[in-house]
Amino acid sequence: MKGRYGVAVATLLAMAVPVAVTGSEGSGAGGGSAPGTDFVSMLFVFMLATFIGIGVIMRVSRLLHTPLMSLTNAISAIAVVGSLVITGGDHPTFITIMGAVALFASMTNIVSGFLITDRMLKMFKKQERSQP
Amino acid sequence: MSGPAIQIAYLLSTALFIFALHWMNHPRTARRAVLAGVAAMALAMIGTLLGFHVVNWDWIAGAVALSFVVGIPLSWVPLTAVPQRTALSHAFGGLAAGLVGTAKYYLWLSEGPENLTPFRVMAIVVEIILGFLTLTGSLMAAGKLQEVRWIPQRPVTYRFQNQSNLGLLGIAVACGILVVLRPVEFSYLFPVIIGLALLFGVLLVIPIGGADMPTVISLLNSYAGLSAVAMGFVLDNKLLVTAGALDGSSGLILSIIMCRAMNRSFTNVLFGAFGKAQAVAASAETRTVKTETPEGAALIMEQANHVVIVPGYGMAVAQAQHRVRELYDQLTKRGVDVKFAIHPVAGRMPGHMNVLLAEVNIPYDKLVEMDDLNPDMPQTDVVLVVGANDVVNPAARYDKTSPIYGMPIIDADKAQMCFAIKRSMRPGFAGIENELYYADRTFMLFGDAKAVVGDLVKQLAESGAAHGVPAAAAAAR
């Protein structure tokens, strides 16, 4: 069982390797604002966050797997940050429209995701109170 | 707000997200999790908006207003429709990621190709492939779960399905590599990648049957998270990477749990096409089952010491959870010990049954995991199967030709007696005959789950009022 999670982590890391290769090339050839060190620190962040995620999620009560999914759904709507940057910037109209649609989609997930998670958790909480 | 201040806001936001997930480990602290999540999201959004010169406030306000109009009603769906809603919101997540990636590509293309470093383009390609395949795949899954008419419920299979699907993905990846190498010359390939990703999402989900939906939904959850990670790499934003990684690992773990609960591998779920054994099952000779009336079943359950209820998707479809609660009350009142056996893949998403039973206030210490309850099965007097099917099929233990062979099941057949509520003898979603229904100690209660459980409750209530039905009546059976 532990091996399986090891495989999962290894897969995630393996996905990052090709990114790493092109990234380090990019810093030399492309210049721009994606220097190699910064990019490696992003990989560090990604890896550590994945480990924390796995550690935390494995302890989530099985009772709460459905609310967990709607909660993580709302959390993954963090894409709202990207959507805001695209929508708010001074860009051609078609870019702004794409950004606004993305903003609408991710905000909808945030609103409905948190509300429905809370609605489901209230049911568990209600019991907690009624039972001494 | 200056650069470091924004980064600090993002840092706090990340910490709050981690706390949110941490507090989900017990129902007692779980509601705090939502508060932490909302606070984290608010911090992230405010930090972002203050961080750069916003021009289009009108567009932002419009999109946000519209999202409240759509999002609030979406959170009122009945709990039985939660799997569809979840799939739909994965689609929204995929759409957002895909659009941001696309917008960023064309923006950099027009502003100056020197912005399109191989690393950024690679991240964009990963983001749009994941985003758009999540969009159509989740829409298909939501359609299947909602039982939309023009989306086939049963797995759709054809020859060379896996080969052609993988070929399609291969072409998309190849186009992606070309765009990474020559982002300007091959810019016409960019829409091609989007199209292929959209198509691949549809083709990925159509061969998957309803019984595998919990795994697929978890997997799409993971993809939505990973596309946010890719967006983080594109925009050089650590908050996106952390939050996306938390979501990605959550989806991954849930799918691993679901796969283990079915004793199947990822590849088997994705490429195994569950429906293939249907022809074999249909050819089996017609066997007879024993039926029982609700009156008789009520009498026997009343006399029992230990009753185990096995809920399944049928309970959700029939909205029978409220009647199940009344049955629980009636039996508990008589001193019968009632427990619920929860199979990890019962229903259409992880934890589906737990939420439905929590809705009707069944104490959650009565919801017992399959592994904890199975050893007690031989001492259980009556098992009542409410709309569950494959998860109680004993063929999983011995029939090597069965598609569900090896899947851990709830040992309903080992109990002293078993009642199974079912609408008809039609095989379940997976299209497999259930050996349990033909077993010696199994009696069928035909009808809609809600109606049958309602009848049971009525019988128990009446006999309770009449005070004491002769035990002999039950013993005679």
Contacts between the chains, C-beta under 8 A, distances in Angstrom:
chain1	res1	chain2	res2	distance
A	1	B	260	7.8
A	4	B	256	6.0
A	4	B	260	7.8
A	5	B	253	7.6
A	5	B	256	7.3
A	8	B	249	8.0
A	8	B	252	5.4
A	8	B	253	7.8
A	8	B	256	6.6
A	12	B	248	7.5
A	12	B	249	7.9
A	12	B	252	7.9
A	18	B	122	7.2
A	19	B	119	6.8
A	19	B	122	5.8
A	19	B	123	6.7
A	19	B	126	7.6
A	19	B	233	6.9
A	22	B	118	4.3
A	22	B	119	5.0
A	22	B	122	4.9
A	22	B	180	6.6
A	23	B	118	7.7
A	23	B	119	3.8
A	23	B	122	7.8
A	25	B	118	5.7
A	25	B	119	7.6
A	26	B	117	3.7
A	26	B	118	4.6
A	26	B	119	3.8
A	26	B	120	7.1
A	27	B	117	7.8
A	27	B	119	7.7
A	29	B	117	7.5
A	29	B	118	7.3
A	30	B	114	6.7
A	30	B	116	7.5
A	30	B	117	3.3
A	30	B	118	6.6
A	30	B	119	7.6
A	30	B	120	8.0
A	31	B	114	6.9
A	31	B	117	7.7
A	32	B	114	6.2
A	32	B	115	5.9
A	32	B	117	5.3
A	32	B	120	7.8
A	33	B	236	7.0
A	34	B	117	5.3
A	34	B	119	5.5
A	34	B	120	6.1
A	34	B	236	6.7
A	38	B	236	7.1
A	39	B	119	6.3
A	39	B	233	7.8
A	42	B	232	7.2
A	42	B	233	6.1
A	42	B	236	7.3
A	42	B	238	6.7
A	42	B	241	6.0
A	45	B	238	5.1
A	45	B	241	5.2
A	45	B	242	6.1
A	45	B	245	8.0
A	46	B	229	6.1
A	46	B	232	7.9
A	46	B	241	5.1
A	46	B	242	7.9
A	46	B	245	5.5
A	49	B	14	7.9
A	49	B	241	6.5
A	49	B	242	4.2
A	49	B	245	3.6
A	49	B	246	6.1
A	49	B	249	7.9
A	50	B	245	4.7
A	50	B	248	7.0
A	50	B	249	5.1
A	52	B	18	6.1
A	52	B	246	7.2
A	53	B	21	7.3
A	53	B	245	5.7
A	53	B	246	4.2
A	53	B	247	7.7
A	53	B	248	7.1
A	53	B	249	3.2
A	53	B	250	6.2
A	54	B	249	4.7
A	54	B	252	7.7
A	54	B	253	6.2
A	56	B	18	6.5
A	56	B	21	4.6
A	56	B	22	5.2
A	56	B	25	7.9
A	56	B	246	7.6
A	57	B	21	6.4
A	57	B	246	8.0
A	57	B	249	6.0
A	57	B	250	4.7
A	57	B	253	4.8
A	57	B	254	7.7
A	58	B	253	6.2
A	59	B	22	7.8
A	59	B	25	4.6
A	60	B	21	7.1
A	60	B	24	4.6
A	60	B	25	5.4
A	61	B	24	7.1
A	61	B	25	5.8
A	61	B	26	5.8
A	61	B	27	6.6
A	62	B	342	7.9
A	62	B	344	7.4
A	62	B	351	6.6
A	62	B	354	7.2
A	62	B	369	6.7
A	63	B	27	6.3
A	63	B	351	6.8
A	63	B	354	4.7
A	63	B	358	7.4
A	63	B	364	5.4
A	63	B	367	6.7
A	64	B	24	5.5
A	64	B	27	6.5
A	64	B	30	5.9
A	64	B	351	6.5
A	64	B	354	7.4
A	65	B	254	6.4
A	65	B	349	7.9
A	65	B	350	3.8
A	65	B	351	3.0
A	65	B	354	7.2
A	66	B	82	6.2
A	66	B	86	7.9
A	66	B	349	6.0
A	66	B	350	6.4
A	66	B	351	3.8
A	66	B	352	5.9
A	66	B	354	6.8
A	66	B	355	4.5
A	67	B	24	7.2
A	67	B	30	6.8
A	67	B	351	7.5
A	67	B	355	7.0
A	68	B	21	7.8
A	68	B	24	5.3
A	68	B	250	6.7
A	68	B	254	7.6
A	68	B	350	7.8
A	68	B	351	7.3
A	69	B	86	5.7
A	69	B	217	7.3
A	69	B	218	7.3
A	69	B	221	5.9
A	69	B	250	7.6
A	69	B	251	8.0
A	69	B	254	6.8
A	69	B	349	6.6
A	69	B	350	6.4
A	69	B	351	7.6
A	70	B	82	7.4
A	70	B	85	7.9
A	70	B	86	6.1
A	70	B	89	7.6
A	71	B	20	6.7
A	71	B	21	7.5
A	71	B	24	6.6
A	71	B	33	6.3
A	71	B	34	6.9
A	71	B	37	6.1
A	72	B	21	7.5
A	72	B	221	6.4
A	72	B	225	7.0
A	72	B	246	6.9
A	72	B	247	4.5
A	72	B	250	4.4
A	72	B	251	7.0
A	73	B	86	6.4
A	73	B	89	5.0
A	73	B	90	6.8
A	73	B	93	6.8
A	73	B	221	6.8
A	73	B	224	7.3
A	73	B	247	7.7
A	74	B	37	6.1
A	74	B	41	7.2
A	75	B	17	5.7
A	75	B	20	7.1
A	75	B	21	7.9
A	75	B	37	6.2
A	75	B	40	7.8
A	75	B	41	7.8
A	75	B	243	5.4
A	75	B	246	6.2
A	75	B	247	5.4
A	76	B	93	5.3
A	76	B	221	7.7
A	76	B	224	4.9
A	76	B	225	4.8
A	76	B	228	5.2
A	76	B	243	6.8
A	76	B	244	6.3
A	76	B	247	3.8
A	77	B	41	7.6
A	77	B	92	7.8
A	77	B	93	6.2
A	77	B	96	7.3
A	78	B	41	7.2
A	78	B	44	6.2
A	78	B	228	5.9
A	78	B	239	6.5
A	78	B	240	5.8
A	78	B	243	3.9
A	78	B	244	6.7
A	79	B	93	6.5
A	79	B	96	4.4
A	79	B	97	5.4
A	79	B	100	6.4
A	79	B	227	7.8
A	79	B	228	5.1
A	79	B	231	5.9
A	79	B	240	7.2
A	80	B	41	7.4
A	80	B	44	7.4
A	80	B	45	6.2
A	80	B	96	7.5
A	81	B	44	5.7
A	81	B	45	7.2
A	81	B	48	4.9
A	81	B	235	7.7
A	81	B	237	6.3
A	81	B	239	6.4
A	81	B	240	6.0
A	82	B	96	7.7
A	82	B	97	7.8
A	82	B	100	4.2
A	82	B	104	7.9
A	82	B	231	5.0
A	82	B	234	7.8
A	82	B	235	5.5
A	82	B	237	7.3
A	82	B	240	6.5
A	83	B	63	8.0
A	83	B	96	5.8
A	83	B	99	7.7
A	83	B	100	5.8
A	84	B	45	6.7
A	84	B	48	5.0
A	84	B	49	6.2
A	84	B	60	6.7
A	85	B	48	6.6
A	85	B	52	6.8
A	85	B	235	6.7
A	86	B	100	5.7
A	86	B	103	4.9
A	86	B	104	7.0
A	86	B	107	7.7
A	87	B	56	5.9
A	87	B	59	5.3
A	87	B	60	5.4
A	87	B	63	6.7
A	88	B	49	7.1
A	88	B	52	6.9
A	88	B	54	3.9
A	88	B	55	6.3
A	88	B	56	5.6
A	88	B	57	7.6
A	88	B	59	7.8
A	88	B	60	5.9
A	89	B	52	7.1
A	89	B	54	7.8
A	89	B	55	6.5
A	89	B	56	7.7
A	90	B	53	7.8
A	90	B	55	4.6
A	90	B	56	8.0
A	91	B	103	7.8
A	91	B	107	6.2
A	92	B	110	7.3
A	94	B	106	7.9
A	95	B	103	4.9
A	95	B	106	6.6
A	95	B	107	5.6
A	96	B	56	5.7
A	96	B	59	5.6
A	98	B	99	4.7
A	98	B	100	7.7
A	98	B	102	6.3
A	98	B	103	4.3
A	99	B	59	7.4
A	99	B	99	7.3
A	99	B	100	7.2
A	99	B	103	5.7
A	100	B	59	4.8
A	100	B	60	7.6
A	100	B	62	6.9
A	100	B	63	4.4
A	101	B	63	7.5
A	101	B	95	7.3
A	101	B	99	5.8
A	102	B	95	7.0
A	102	B	96	4.2
A	102	B	97	7.9
A	102	B	99	4.0
A	102	B	100	5.1
A	102	B	103	7.4
A	103	B	59	7.9
A	103	B	60	6.6
A	103	B	63	4.1
A	103	B	64	7.0
A	103	B	67	7.5
A	103	B	96	7.6
A	104	B	63	4.3
A	104	B	64	7.9
A	104	B	66	5.4
A	104	B	67	5.0
A	104	B	70	7.7
A	105	B	67	7.8
A	105	B	92	4.1
A	105	B	93	7.3
A	105	B	95	4.7
A	105	B	96	4.3
A	105	B	99	7.6
A	106	B	67	8.0
A	106	B	92	7.0
A	106	B	93	7.0
A	106	B	96	4.2
A	107	B	63	6.6
A	107	B	64	5.4
A	107	B	67	3.4
A	107	B	68	7.6
A	107	B	71	6.9
A	108	B	67	4.3
A	108	B	70	5.1
A	108	B	71	4.2
A	108	B	74	6.8
A	108	B	89	7.5
A	108	B	92	5.7
A	109	B	71	7.5
A	109	B	89	4.8
A	109	B	92	5.1
A	109	B	93	5.8
A	109	B	96	7.7
A	110	B	41	5.7
A	110	B	67	7.7
A	110	B	71	7.4
A	111	B	67	5.9
A	111	B	68	5.7
A	111	B	71	3.1
A	111	B	72	6.2
A	111	B	74	7.9
A	111	B	75	7.2
A	112	B	70	7.8
A	112	B	71	4.0
A	112	B	72	7.1
A	112	B	74	3.9
A	112	B	75	4.3
A	112	B	85	7.3
A	112	B	89	6.5
A	113	B	75	7.9
A	113	B	89	6.2
A	114	B	34	5.7
A	114	B	37	6.1
A	114	B	38	5.5
A	114	B	41	7.7
A	115	B	71	7.4
A	115	B	72	6.8
A	115	B	75	3.6
A	116	B	74	7.6
A	116	B	75	4.2
A	116	B	77	7.5
A	116	B	82	7.3
A	116	B	85	6.9
A	117	B	33	7.8
A	117	B	34	5.3
A	117	B	37	7.7
A	118	B	31	6.7
A	118	B	34	4.6
A	119	B	75	6.5
A	120	B	79	7.3
A	120	B	82	7.7
A	120	B	355	5.5
A	120	B	358	7.4
A	121	B	27	7.3
A	121	B	30	4.7
A	121	B	31	4.8
A	121	B	33	7.6
A	121	B	34	6.5
A	122	B	31	7.1
A	123	B	355	7.3
A	123	B	358	4.2
A	123	B	359	5.3
A	123	B	361	7.4
A	124	B	27	3.8
A	124	B	30	6.4
A	124	B	358	5.2
A	124	B	364	6.7
A	125	B	27	6.7
A	125	B	28	7.8
A	125	B	30	7.3
A	125	B	31	5.5
A	126	B	361	6.8
A	127	B	27	7.6
A	127	B	358	6.9
A	127	B	361	6.0
A	127	B	363	6.0
A	127	B	364	6.4
A	128	B	27	6.0
A	128	B	28	5.6
A	130	B	361	7.5
A	131	B	363	6.2
